Amino acid sequence: MRYVLISDIHGNLEALKAVLSFVRKLEPFQFYCLGDVVGYGADPQECLHTLQDETNLILAGNHDLAVAGVIASDSFNEVAHAAVNWTRRHLDDDDVEALANMPLVYIDGDYLFTHASPIEPMLFNYVRTLDDVSEVFSSIGQRFCFVGHTHLPVLVRMSEETGSMEIVRKNRVMIEDGHRYFVNVGSAGQPRDSNPDACVVVLDEEADSIEFLRVPYDISTCQSKILSEGLPSYLAERLMLAR
């Protein structure tokens, strides 16, 4: 089986369409979105409906649940809070219900998929350090953990024998026996690793590999939509900066 994994689309329809066009050549595959369908971008409804049509699984992110009113957005920064309020006004009741009822975690055998840390997933804690990764591995039984949330793609490999961990800085990583893997799939709609292209991860069981792919998209059109809708200009600016 081949799994195509994306996260943090954040209402960026141009990025989502580019990803879909790009990954169709990989068919057949299971297509999973690891949360934050909405927030920040100008096309929340279109992104949600597209993902409902195209994916096998959509998990809940903190922005999704904030827009749905399941969690408060008081702790969000000013820009994110404004985007949540704008997004809520541009969705209908069915959309809000869909966001509110998306699962937090999905487990498939040795794979765990979630938006943020799988430890108390409703808290949406970040996994940023090797100590954080170690805590995750100590708390779950699965060999693989796939997340989003930080908008920063990264792969950490841990030896099952010694517990030693390393960040593997390769676009394509071969899966080795005797190791566990923590993978942040980055962001499709708002990368923050200085590369503005949409990020996609492909888990290929036949090839025994995990690969990070980048997909360019029409950033200027996305920026124009954000500005024309009166969303904070910073949300448009940061797409090209990828920070």
C-alpha positions as a Markdown table, in Angstrom:
| # | Residue | x | y | z |
|---|---|---|---|---|
| 1 | Met | 0.0 | 0.0 | 0.0 |
| 2 | Arg | 1.0 | 3.6 | -0.7 |
| 3 | Tyr | -0.1 | 6.4 | 1.6 |
| 4 | Val | -0.1 | 10.0 | 0.6 |
| 5 | Leu | -0.1 | 12.3 | 3.7 |
| 6 | Ile | -0.7 | 16.0 | 3.9 |
| 7 | Ser | -1.5 | 18.4 | 6.7 |
| 8 | Asp | -2.2 | 22.1 | 7.5 |
| 9 | Ile | -3.9 | 23.1 | 4.3 |
| 10 | His | -5.4 | 26.1 | 6.0 |
| 11 | Gly | -7.8 | 27.2 | 3.3 |
| 12 | Asn | -5.2 | 27.3 | 0.6 |
| 13 | Leu | -7.1 | 26.0 | -2.4 |
| 14 | Glu | -4.3 | 26.7 | -4.9 |
| 15 | Ala | -1.9 | 24.5 | -2.9 |
| 16 | Leu | -4.4 | 21.7 | -2.5 |
| 17 | Lys | -5.3 | 21.6 | -6.2 |
| 18 | Ala | -1.6 | 21.5 | -7.1 |
| 19 | Val | -1.0 | 18.6 | -4.6 |
| 20 | Leu | -4.0 | 16.7 | -6.0 |
| 21 | Ser | -2.8 | 17.1 | -9.6 |
| 22 | Phe | 0.7 | 16.0 | -8.6 |
| 23 | Val | -0.1 | 13.0 | -6.6 |
| 24 | Arg | -2.6 | 11.4 | -8.9 |
| 25 | Lys | 0.2 | 9.9 | -10.8 |
| 26 | Leu | 0.9 | 7.8 | -7.7 |
| 27 | Glu | -2.4 | 6.0 | -7.7 |
| 28 | Pro | -3.5 | 3.8 | -6.2 |
| 29 | Phe | -3.0 | 5.2 | -2.7 |
| 30 | Gln | -4.7 | 6.0 | 0.6 |
| 31 | Phe | -4.9 | 9.8 | 0.9 |
| 32 | Tyr | -4.9 | 11.1 | 4.5 |
| 33 | Cys | -5.1 | 14.7 | 5.7 |
| 34 | Leu | -3.7 | 15.2 | 9.2 |
| 35 | Gly | -5.7 | 18.2 | 10.2 |
| 36 | Asp | -6.1 | 22.0 | 9.9 |
| 37 | Val | -8.1 | 22.0 | 6.8 |
| 38 | Val | -9.2 | 25.6 | 7.5 |
| 39 | Gly | -7.8 | 28.8 | 9.1 |
| 40 | Tyr | -5.7 | 31.5 | 7.5 |
| 41 | Gly | -6.6 | 31.0 | 3.9 |
| 42 | Ala | -9.5 | 32.4 | 1.8 |
| 43 | Asp | -11.1 | 29.2 | 0.6 |
| 44 | Pro | -12.0 | 27.1 | 3.6 |
| 45 | Gln | -15.3 | 25.7 | 2.3 |
| 46 | Glu | -13.7 | 24.7 | -1.1 |
| 47 | Cys | -10.8 | 23.0 | 0.7 |
| 48 | Leu | -13.1 | 21.1 | 3.0 |
| 49 | His | -15.4 | 19.9 | 0.2 |
| 50 | Thr | -12.4 | 19.0 | -2.0 |
| 51 | Leu | -10.9 | 16.9 | 0.8 |
| 52 | Gln | -14.2 | 15.3 | 1.6 |
| 53 | Asp | -14.4 | 14.2 | -2.0 |
| 54 | Glu | -10.7 | 13.2 | -2.5 |
| 55 | Thr | -9.4 | 11.8 | 0.8 |
| 56 | Asn | -9.8 | 8.5 | 2.7 |
| 57 | Leu | -9.4 | 10.2 | 6.1 |
| 58 | Ile | -9.5 | 13.8 | 7.5 |
| 59 | Leu | -8.3 | 14.3 | 11.1 |
| 60 | Ala | -9.2 | 17.3 | 13.2 |
| 61 | Gly | -6.7 | 20.1 | 13.8 |
| 62 | Asn | -6.8 | 22.8 | 16.4 |
| 63 | His | -7.9 | 25.4 | 13.8 |
| 64 | Asp | -10.7 | 23.1 | 12.6 |
| 65 | Leu | -12.1 | 22.6 | 16.1 |
| 66 | Ala | -11.7 | 26.3 | 16.9 |
| 67 | Val | -13.7 | 27.3 | 13.9 |
| 68 | Ala | -16.3 | 24.7 | 14.9 |
| 69 | Gly | -16.5 | 26.1 | 18.4 |
| 70 | Val | -15.3 | 22.8 | 20.0 |
| 71 | Ile | -12.3 | 24.5 | 21.5 |
| 72 | Ala | -11.7 | 28.2 | 22.3 |
| 73 | Ser | -9.4 | 30.3 | 20.1 |
| 74 | Asp | -8.6 | 32.8 | 22.9 |
| 75 | Ser | -5.1 | 31.4 | 23.2 |
| 76 | Phe | -4.4 | 31.9 | 19.4 |
| 77 | Asn | -2.4 | 34.9 | 18.3 |
| 78 | Glu | -4.3 | 37.9 | 17.0 |
| 79 | Val | -3.9 | 37.0 | 13.4 |
| 80 | Ala | -5.0 | 33.4 | 13.9 |
| 81 | His | -7.9 | 34.5 | 16.0 |
| 82 | Ala | -9.1 | 36.9 | 13.3 |
| 83 | Ala | -8.8 | 34.1 | 10.7 |
| 84 | Val | -10.9 | 31.8 | 12.9 |
| 85 | Asn | -13.7 | 34.3 | 13.1 |
| 86 | Trp | -13.5 | 35.1 | 9.4 |
| 87 | Thr | -13.6 | 31.4 | 8.5 |
| 88 | Arg | -16.6 | 30.7 | 10.7 |
| 89 | Arg | -18.6 | 33.3 | 8.8 |
| 90 | His | -17.7 | 31.6 | 5.5 |
| 91 | Leu | -18.9 | 28.1 | 6.3 |
| 92 | Asp | -22.4 | 26.7 | 6.5 |
| 93 | Asp | -23.8 | 24.6 | 9.3 |
| 94 | Asp | -23.0 | 21.3 | 7.6 |
| 95 | Asp | -19.4 | 22.4 | 7.2 |
| 96 | Val | -19.1 | 23.3 | 10.9 |
| 97 | Glu | -20.6 | 20.0 | 11.9 |
| 98 | Ala | -18.2 | 18.2 | 9.7 |
| 99 | Leu | -15.2 | 20.0 | 11.3 |
| 100 | Ala | -16.6 | 19.3 | 14.8 |
| 101 | Asn | -16.9 | 15.6 | 14.2 |
| 102 | Met | -13.6 | 14.8 | 12.6 |
| 103 | Pro | -11.5 | 12.3 | 14.6 |
| 104 | Leu | -8.4 | 13.3 | 16.5 |
| 105 | Val | -6.4 | 10.1 | 16.1 |
| 106 | Tyr | -6.4 | 7.2 | 13.6 |
| 107 | Ile | -4.6 | 4.0 | 14.2 |
| 108 | Asp | -4.0 | 1.5 | 11.4 |
| 109 | Gly | -1.9 | -1.4 | 12.7 |
| 110 | Asp | 1.6 | -0.1 | 13.3 |
| 111 | Tyr | 0.8 | 3.4 | 12.1 |
| 112 | Leu | -0.6 | 6.2 | 14.3 |
| 113 | Phe | -1.9 | 9.4 | 12.6 |
| 114 | Thr | -2.8 | 12.6 | 14.4 |
| 115 | His | -2.5 | 16.3 | 14.1 |
| 116 | Ala | -0.3 | 17.2 | 17.1 |
| 117 | Ser | 1.2 | 15.2 | 19.9 |
| 118 | Pro | -0.8 | 11.9 | 20.3 |
| 119 | Ile | -0.4 | 12.4 | 24.1 |
| 120 | Glu | -3.8 | 13.9 | 25.1 |
| 121 | Pro | -4.4 | 14.9 | 21.5 |
| 122 | Met | -7.2 | 17.4 | 22.4 |
| 123 | Leu | -4.5 | 19.6 | 23.9 |
| 124 | Phe | -2.8 | 20.0 | 20.6 |
| 125 | Asn | 0.7 | 20.1 | 22.1 |
| 126 | Tyr | 3.7 | 20.6 | 19.8 |
| 127 | Val | 6.4 | 18.0 | 19.3 |
| 128 | Arg | 9.4 | 20.1 | 18.7 |
| 129 | Thr | 12.4 | 18.4 | 20.4 |
| 130 | Leu | 14.0 | 14.9 | 20.6 |
| 131 | Asp | 12.8 | 14.8 | 24.2 |
| 132 | Asp | 9.3 | 15.4 | 23.0 |
| 133 | Val | 9.7 | 12.6 | 20.4 |
| 134 | Ser | 11.0 | 10.3 | 23.1 |
| 135 | Glu | 8.0 | 11.0 | 25.2 |
| 136 | Val | 5.7 | 10.2 | 22.3 |
| 137 | Phe | 7.4 | 6.9 | 21.7 |
| 138 | Ser | 7.2 | 6.0 | 25.4 |
| 139 | Ser | 3.4 | 6.7 | 25.3 |
| 140 | Ile | 2.3 | 4.8 | 22.2 |
| 141 | Gly | 2.7 | 1.3 | 21.0 |
| 142 | Gln | 2.9 | 1.9 | 17.3 |
| 143 | Arg | 6.2 | 1.8 | 15.4 |
| 144 | Phe | 5.3 | 4.8 | 13.2 |
| 145 | Cys | 3.8 | 8.2 | 14.2 |
| 146 | Phe | 2.8 | 10.8 | 11.6 |
| 147 | Val | 1.8 | 14.3 | 12.7 |
| 148 | Gly | 1.5 | 17.9 | 11.4 |
| 149 | His | 0.9 | 21.1 | 13.4 |
| 150 | Thr | 4.3 | 22.7 | 13.4 |
| 151 | His | 4.4 | 23.2 | 9.6 |
| 152 | Leu | 8.0 | 22.0 | 9.7 |
| 153 | Pro | 8.7 | 18.7 | 7.9 |
| 154 | Val | 11.0 | 16.3 | 9.8 |
| 155 | Leu | 11.8 | 12.6 | 10.3 |
| 156 | Val | 13.2 | 11.2 | 13.5 |
| 157 | Arg | 14.5 | 7.6 | 13.5 |
| 158 | Met | 14.8 | 5.8 | 16.9 |
| 159 | Ser | 16.7 | 2.5 | 17.5 |
| 160 | Glu | 14.4 | 0.0 | 19.2 |
| 161 | Glu | 17.5 | -1.6 | 20.8 |
| 162 | Thr | 19.2 | 1.4 | 22.3 |
| 163 | Gly | 16.6 | 4.2 | 22.2 |
| 164 | Ser | 19.0 | 6.5 | 20.4 |
| 165 | Met | 17.5 | 9.0 | 18.0 |
| 166 | Glu | 18.6 | 10.9 | 15.0 |
| 167 | Ile | 17.0 | 13.4 | 12.7 |
| 168 | Val | 17.4 | 12.1 | 9.2 |
| 169 | Arg | 17.9 | 14.9 | 6.7 |
| 170 | Lys | 17.1 | 13.2 | 3.5 |
| 171 | Asn | 14.1 | 13.6 | 1.1 |
| 172 | Arg | 13.7 | 9.9 | 0.8 |
| 173 | Val | 14.4 | 7.6 | 3.8 |
| 174 | Met | 14.5 | 3.8 | 3.6 |
| 175 | Ile | 12.6 | 2.1 | 6.4 |
| 176 | Glu | 14.9 | -0.2 | 8.4 |
| 177 | Asp | 14.1 | -3.1 | 10.7 |
| 178 | Gly | 14.7 | -2.4 | 14.4 |
| 179 | His | 13.8 | 1.3 | 14.2 |
| 180 | Arg | 10.7 | 3.4 | 15.0 |
| 181 | Tyr | 9.8 | 6.5 | 13.0 |
| 182 | Phe | 8.4 | 9.9 | 14.0 |
| 183 | Val | 7.4 | 11.9 | 10.9 |
| 184 | Asn | 6.1 | 15.5 | 10.8 |
| 185 | Val | 4.6 | 15.8 | 7.3 |
| 186 | Gly | 5.0 | 19.6 | 7.2 |
| 187 | Ser | 2.3 | 21.8 | 5.7 |
| 188 | Ala | 0.7 | 21.8 | 2.3 |
| 189 | Gly | -0.9 | 25.2 | 2.6 |
| 190 | Gln | 1.5 | 27.3 | 4.7 |
| 191 | Pro | 5.0 | 25.8 | 4.9 |
| 192 | Arg | 7.3 | 27.5 | 7.5 |
| 193 | Asp | 10.7 | 25.9 | 6.6 |
| 194 | Ser | 11.8 | 28.6 | 4.1 |
| 195 | Asn | 10.5 | 26.5 | 1.2 |
| 196 | Pro | 7.1 | 27.9 | 0.0 |
| 197 | Asp | 6.2 | 24.8 | -2.0 |
| 198 | Ala | 3.4 | 22.6 | -0.6 |
| 199 | Cys | 4.8 | 19.6 | 1.3 |
| 200 | Val | 3.6 | 16.0 | 0.8 |
| 201 | Val | 4.8 | 12.8 | 2.4 |
| 202 | Val | 4.5 | 9.4 | 0.7 |
| 203 | Leu | 4.8 | 6.3 | 2.8 |
| 204 | Asp | 5.4 | 3.4 | 0.3 |
| 205 | Glu | 5.1 | 0.0 | 1.9 |
| 206 | Glu | 6.2 | -1.9 | -1.2 |
| 207 | Ala | 9.4 | 0.3 | -1.5 |
| 208 | Asp | 9.9 | 0.4 | 2.3 |
| 209 | Ser | 10.4 | 4.2 | 2.1 |
| 210 | Ile | 9.2 | 7.5 | 3.4 |
| 211 | Glu | 9.6 | 10.4 | 1.0 |
| 212 | Phe | 9.1 | 14.1 | 1.3 |
| 213 | Leu | 7.9 | 15.8 | -1.9 |
| 214 | Arg | 7.5 | 19.5 | -2.6 |
| 215 | Val | 4.8 | 20.8 | -5.0 |
| 216 | Pro | 4.9 | 24.4 | -6.4 |
| 217 | Tyr | 1.6 | 26.2 | -6.7 |
| 218 | Asp | 0.2 | 29.6 | -7.7 |
| 219 | Ile | 1.1 | 31.6 | -4.6 |
| 220 | Ser | 0.2 | 35.0 | -6.1 |
| 221 | Thr | -3.4 | 34.0 | -6.7 |
| 222 | Cys | -3.7 | 32.7 | -3.1 |
| 223 | Gln | -2.2 | 35.9 | -1.8 |
| 224 | Ser | -4.6 | 38.0 | -3.9 |
| 225 | Lys | -7.6 | 36.1 | -2.5 |
| 226 | Ile | -6.5 | 36.6 | 1.1 |
| 227 | Leu | -6.0 | 40.4 | 0.6 |
| 228 | Ser | -9.3 | 40.8 | -1.3 |
| 229 | Glu | -11.2 | 39.1 | 1.5 |
| 230 | Gly | -9.8 | 41.5 | 4.1 |
| 231 | Leu | -7.8 | 38.9 | 6.0 |
| 232 | Pro | -4.6 | 40.1 | 7.7 |
| 233 | Ser | -2.0 | 40.9 | 5.1 |
| 234 | Tyr | 0.6 | 39.0 | 7.0 |
| 235 | Leu | -1.2 | 35.8 | 6.0 |
| 236 | Ala | -0.5 | 36.6 | 2.4 |
| 237 | Glu | 3.1 | 37.8 | 2.9 |
| 238 | Arg | 4.2 | 34.7 | 4.8 |
| 239 | Leu | 3.2 | 32.3 | 2.0 |
| 240 | Met | 6.2 | 33.4 | -0.1 |
| 241 | Leu | 8.5 | 33.8 | 2.9 |
| 242 | Ala | 7.5 | 30.3 | 4.1 |
| 243 | Arg | 8.0 | 31.3 | 7.7 |
